[in-house]
Amino acid sequence: QEQLVESGGGLVQAGGSLRLSCVTSGRTFGTKSMAWFRQAPGKERDFVAVIIGSGGTNYADSVKGRFTISRDNAKNTVYLQMNNLKPEDTAVYYCNVPDLGLWGKGTLVTVSS
């Protein structure tokens, strides 16, 4: 069965960095787009970044220049490098395969001021 498992979340001070990982299992997603979303407390789930099969990327305006999405198809893993974190980045971060409507269970990122 296809699964997405996120890791790498935690507590960090403002200005710090974290790298999230999303490992896929059950099948390979090398040709499919992979995305990160996030959901802050009391808010809707929002788009963060996407990487398509060819490696092209797109980002939400709020994270451009600070976050970088990448993928290692050999490891079936998608990453989200988050730099210069801000308190407003606090959220549960979810990995997603848009074509399949597949979601992970999320990893919590908390940024203290």
TORVO-619183 format. One line per field, with one value per residue: x, y, z of N, C-alpha, C in turn; residue in one letter; residue number from 0. Coordinates in steps of 0.1 Angstrom, whole numbers, plus 5000, padded with zeros to 4 digits. Layout:
# TORVO-619183
n.c1 <- [X | ...] .
n.c2 <- [Y | ...] .
n.c3 <- [Z | ...] .
ca.c1 <- [X | ...] .
ca.c2 <- [Y | ...] .
ca.c3 <- [Z | ...] .
c.c1 <- [X | ...] .
c.c2 <- [Y | ...] .
c.c3 <- [Z | ...] .
rest <- [A | ...] .
nr <- [NUM | ...] .
This chain:
# TORVO-619183
n.c1 <- [5009 | 5005 | 5023 | 5030 | 5055 | 5063 | 5090 | 5113 | 5104 | 5101 | 5111 | 5122 | 5141 | 5132 | 5146 | 5161 | 5168 | 5153 | 5151 | 5128 | 5116 | 5102 | 5093 | 5085 | 5066 | 5057 | 5053 | 5070 | 5075 | 5087 | 5081 | 5060 | 5044 | 5053 | 5043 | 5044 | 5023 | 5009 | 4994 | 4983 | 4974 | 4939 | 4935 | 4931 | 4944 | 4973 | 4990 | 5025 | 5048 | 5059 | 5072 | 5078 | 5079 | 5101 | 5117 | 5112 | 5101 | 5078 | 5066 | 5048 | 5041 | 5047 | 5069 | 5089 | 5123 | 5131 | 5125 | 5132 | 5124 | 5131 | 5141 | 5150 | 5150 | 5161 | 5161 | 5135 | 5124 | 5113 | 5123 | 5121 | 5137 | 5140 | 5147 | 5157 | 5134 | 5102 | 5079 | 5054 | 5055 | 5049 | 5033 | 5016 | 5032 | 5026 | 5031 | 5024 | 5009 | 4998 | 4984 | 4974 | 4960 | 4971 | 4982 | 5005 | 5008 | 5017 | 5041 | 5051 | 5060 | 5074 | 5080 | 5097 | 5096] .
n.c2 <- [4988 | 5022 | 5047 | 5078 | 5092 | 5116 | 5134 | 5151 | 5175 | 5198 | 5219 | 5251 | 5281 | 5314 | 5324 | 5302 | 5269 | 5241 | 5208 | 5190 | 5157 | 5134 | 5103 | 5079 | 5049 | 5017 | 5022 | 5038 | 5073 | 5088 | 5101 | 5117 | 5147 | 5161 | 5174 | 5199 | 5208 | 5229 | 5233 | 5256 | 5261 | 5262 | 5271 | 5268 | 5242 | 5249 | 5255 | 5250 | 5242 | 5228 | 5201 | 5191 | 5161 | 5165 | 5181 | 5208 | 5236 | 5252 | 5278 | 5289 | 5324 | 5333 | 5318 | 5319 | 5321 | 5314 | 5287 | 5255 | 5230 | 5197 | 5166 | 5131 | 5107 | 5081 | 5075 | 5076 | 5099 | 5131 | 5164 | 5193 | 5220 | 5244 | 5276 | 5305 | 5307 | 5317 | 5328 | 5326 | 5305 | 5283 | 5252 | 5222 | 5202 | 5187 | 5161 | 5155 | 5138 | 5151 | 5140 | 5117 | 5122 | 5116 | 5116 | 5123 | 5118 | 5140 | 5164 | 5182 | 5215 | 5240 | 5273 | 5294 | 5327] .
n.c3 <- [5000 | 4992 | 5009 | 5026 | 5046 | 5068 | 5083 | 5106 | 5117 | 5145 | 5173 | 5169 | 5170 | 5160 | 5129 | 5126 | 5111 | 5095 | 5081 | 5064 | 5057 | 5034 | 5030 | 5006 | 5002 | 4989 | 4962 | 4935 | 4930 | 4910 | 4886 | 4892 | 4904 | 4935 | 4966 | 4993 | 5020 | 5045 | 5078 | 5100 | 5134 | 5138 | 5112 | 5076 | 5055 | 5037 | 5006 | 5001 | 4987 | 4955 | 4935 | 4903 | 4881 | 4864 | 4878 | 4881 | 4901 | 4924 | 4945 | 4974 | 4979 | 5004 | 5013 | 4995 | 4985 | 5010 | 5016 | 5002 | 4980 | 4972 | 4956 | 4959 | 4939 | 4939 | 4965 | 4971 | 4982 | 4993 | 5000 | 5022 | 5026 | 5051 | 5058 | 5077 | 5095 | 5106 | 5132 | 5122 | 5105 | 5119 | 5121 | 5112 | 5089 | 5058 | 5035 | 5001 | 4973 | 4945 | 4922 | 4930 | 4953 | 4977 | 5011 | 5037 | 5073 | 5086 | 5101 | 5129 | 5130 | 5150 | 5156 | 5176 | 5190] .
ca.c1 <- [5000 | 5013 | 5024 | 5040 | 5059 | 5071 | 5098 | 5122 | 5098 | 5106 | 5110 | 5133 | 5140 | 5131 | 5158 | 5167 | 5165 | 5149 | 5148 | 5117 | 5118 | 5089 | 5097 | 5074 | 5067 | 5047 | 5056 | 5079 | 5068 | 5097 | 5075 | 5049 | 5046 | 5052 | 5041 | 5043 | 5013 | 5010 | 4981 | 4985 | 4963 | 4927 | 4935 | 4930 | 4957 | 4977 | 5001 | 5038 | 5058 | 5057 | 5083 | 5073 | 5088 | 5113 | 5125 | 5107 | 5095 | 5069 | 5065 | 5039 | 5048 | 5052 | 5081 | 5099 | 5136 | 5135 | 5123 | 5136 | 5119 | 5140 | 5137 | 5160 | 5142 | 5168 | 5158 | 5120 | 5123 | 5112 | 5128 | 5118 | 5147 | 5134 | 5157 | 5151 | 5121 | 5095 | 5069 | 5042 | 5057 | 5045 | 5022 | 5018 | 5036 | 5021 | 5036 | 5012 | 5010 | 4985 | 4977 | 4968 | 4953 | 4977 | 4987 | 5011 | 5001 | 5022 | 5051 | 5049 | 5071 | 5071 | 5090 | 5095 | 5101] .
ca.c2 <- [5000 | 5035 | 5055 | 5089 | 5094 | 5128 | 5135 | 5163 | 5186 | 5201 | 5232 | 5259 | 5296 | 5323 | 5326 | 5289 | 5261 | 5227 | 5201 | 5180 | 5146 | 5126 | 5090 | 5072 | 5035 | 5010 | 5024 | 5050 | 5085 | 5095 | 5108 | 5125 | 5159 | 5159 | 5188 | 5201 | 5218 | 5231 | 5237 | 5262 | 5259 | 5270 | 5276 | 5258 | 5236 | 5258 | 5250 | 5255 | 5241 | 5216 | 5198 | 5182 | 5150 | 5170 | 5189 | 5222 | 5239 | 5264 | 5280 | 5300 | 5337 | 5335 | 5310 | 5321 | 5327 | 5308 | 5273 | 5248 | 5217 | 5189 | 5152 | 5121 | 5096 | 5069 | 5072 | 5078 | 5109 | 5145 | 5172 | 5207 | 5228 | 5256 | 5285 | 5318 | 5304 | 5327 | 5322 | 5323 | 5292 | 5272 | 5245 | 5208 | 5201 | 5175 | 5157 | 5152 | 5134 | 5157 | 5132 | 5105 | 5126 | 5109 | 5125 | 5118 | 5122 | 5153 | 5166 | 5195 | 5225 | 5251 | 5283 | 5303 | 5341] .
ca.c3 <- [5000 | 4991 | 5021 | 5028 | 5060 | 5070 | 5095 | 5106 | 5124 | 5158 | 5178 | 5165 | 5172 | 5148 | 5122 | 5124 | 5099 | 5096 | 5069 | 5065 | 5047 | 5031 | 5024 | 5000 | 5001 | 4982 | 4948 | 4932 | 4925 | 4903 | 4875 | 4896 | 4912 | 4950 | 4972 | 5007 | 5025 | 5060 | 5084 | 5112 | 5143 | 5135 | 5099 | 5066 | 5050 | 5026 | 4997 | 5005 | 4976 | 4947 | 4926 | 4893 | 4878 | 4857 | 4888 | 4882 | 4914 | 4926 | 4959 | 4979 | 4981 | 5018 | 5016 | 4984 | 4990 | 5023 | 5015 | 4990 | 4978 | 4963 | 4956 | 4956 | 4934 | 4943 | 4979 | 4972 | 4993 | 4990 | 5011 | 5023 | 5034 | 5055 | 5064 | 5082 | 5099 | 5113 | 5141 | 5114 | 5098 | 5128 | 5115 | 5108 | 5075 | 5052 | 5022 | 4992 | 4958 | 4940 | 4912 | 4937 | 4965 | 4988 | 5021 | 5049 | 5086 | 5090 | 5111 | 5135 | 5131 | 5159 | 5156 | 5187 | 5187] .
c.c1 <- [5009 | 5012 | 5033 | 5042 | 5068 | 5079 | 5107 | 5116 | 5104 | 5104 | 5123 | 5131 | 5138 | 5145 | 5166 | 5163 | 5161 | 5149 | 5138 | 5120 | 5104 | 5094 | 5084 | 5076 | 5056 | 5048 | 5065 | 5071 | 5077 | 5092 | 5064 | 5053 | 5045 | 5051 | 5042 | 5031 | 5015 | 4996 | 4985 | 4973 | 4951 | 4926 | 4934 | 4944 | 4960 | 4989 | 5014 | 5047 | 5054 | 5069 | 5077 | 5083 | 5101 | 5122 | 5121 | 5100 | 5086 | 5067 | 5053 | 5047 | 5054 | 5065 | 5092 | 5112 | 5140 | 5134 | 5127 | 5131 | 5128 | 5136 | 5149 | 5152 | 5148 | 5164 | 5143 | 5117 | 5122 | 5116 | 5122 | 5128 | 5141 | 5144 | 5150 | 5137 | 5115 | 5084 | 5056 | 5043 | 5053 | 5032 | 5026 | 5021 | 5032 | 5027 | 5023 | 5016 | 4998 | 4978 | 4969 | 4959 | 4958 | 4984 | 4994 | 5003 | 5007 | 5033 | 5050 | 5061 | 5066 | 5083 | 5087 | 5101 | 5111] .
c.c2 <- [5012 | 5043 | 5067 | 5091 | 5106 | 5127 | 5148 | 5175 | 5187 | 5215 | 5239 | 5274 | 5303 | 5325 | 5313 | 5281 | 5247 | 5221 | 5189 | 5169 | 5139 | 5114 | 5083 | 5057 | 5029 | 5012 | 5036 | 5061 | 5094 | 5104 | 5118 | 5137 | 5155 | 5173 | 5187 | 5212 | 5220 | 5236 | 5243 | 5260 | 5268 | 5275 | 5264 | 5253 | 5244 | 5252 | 5257 | 5254 | 5228 | 5214 | 5188 | 5171 | 5155 | 5178 | 5203 | 5224 | 5251 | 5265 | 5290 | 5312 | 5338 | 5328 | 5312 | 5327 | 5321 | 5293 | 5267 | 5234 | 5209 | 5174 | 5143 | 5109 | 5082 | 5065 | 5073 | 5088 | 5123 | 5153 | 5186 | 5213 | 5241 | 5265 | 5298 | 5317 | 5315 | 5321 | 5318 | 5311 | 5280 | 5265 | 5230 | 5208 | 5187 | 5173 | 5152 | 5147 | 5139 | 5148 | 5121 | 5109 | 5119 | 5118 | 5117 | 5122 | 5135 | 5153 | 5180 | 5203 | 5237 | 5260 | 5293 | 5317 | 5345] .
c.c3 <- [5000 | 5004 | 5020 | 5042 | 5061 | 5083 | 5095 | 5113 | 5138 | 5162 | 5175 | 5168 | 5159 | 5142 | 5119 | 5112 | 5103 | 5082 | 5071 | 5054 | 5046 | 5024 | 5019 | 5000 | 4994 | 4967 | 4947 | 4926 | 4916 | 4892 | 4879 | 4904 | 4927 | 4956 | 4987 | 5010 | 5040 | 5065 | 5098 | 5121 | 5140 | 5121 | 5089 | 5061 | 5037 | 5018 | 5001 | 4992 | 4968 | 4938 | 4916 | 4889 | 4872 | 4866 | 4889 | 4895 | 4914 | 4941 | 4962 | 4981 | 4994 | 5022 | 5006 | 4990 | 5003 | 5023 | 5002 | 4990 | 4969 | 4965 | 4953 | 4952 | 4938 | 4957 | 4981 | 4983 | 4987 | 5002 | 5011 | 5032 | 5038 | 5063 | 5068 | 5086 | 5107 | 5122 | 5132 | 5105 | 5107 | 5123 | 5115 | 5093 | 5069 | 5038 | 5014 | 4978 | 4952 | 4931 | 4919 | 4949 | 4977 | 4998 | 5032 | 5062 | 5092 | 5100 | 5116 | 5135 | 5140 | 5159 | 5167 | 5184 | 5197] .
rest <- [Q | E | Q | L | V | E | S | G | G | G | L | V | Q | A | G | G | S | L | R | L | S | C | V | T | S | G | R | T | F | G | T | K | S | M | A | W | F | R | Q | A | P | G | K | E | R | D | F | V | A | V | I | I | G | S | G | G | T | N | Y | A | D | S | V | K | G | R | F | T | I | S | R | D | N | A | K | N | T | V | Y | L | Q | M | N | N | L | K | P | E | D | T | A | V | Y | Y | C | N | V | P | D | L | G | L | W | G | K | G | T | L | V | T | V | S | S] .
nr <- [0 | 1 | 2 | 3 | 4 | 5 | 6 | 7 | 8 | 9 | 10 | 11 | 12 | 13 | 14 | 15 | 16 | 17 | 18 | 19 | 20 | 21 | 22 | 23 | 24 | 25 | 26 | 27 | 28 | 29 | 30 | 31 | 32 | 33 | 34 | 35 | 36 | 37 | 38 | 39 | 40 | 41 | 42 | 43 | 44 | 45 | 46 | 47 | 48 | 49 | 50 | 51 | 52 | 53 | 54 | 55 | 56 | 57 | 58 | 59 | 60 | 61 | 62 | 63 | 64 | 65 | 66 | 67 | 68 | 69 | 70 | 71 | 72 | 73 | 74 | 75 | 76 | 77 | 78 | 79 | 80 | 81 | 82 | 83 | 84 | 85 | 86 | 87 | 88 | 89 | 90 | 91 | 92 | 93 | 94 | 95 | 96 | 97 | 98 | 99 | 100 | 101 | 102 | 103 | 104 | 105 | 106 | 107 | 108 | 109 | 110 | 111 | 112] .
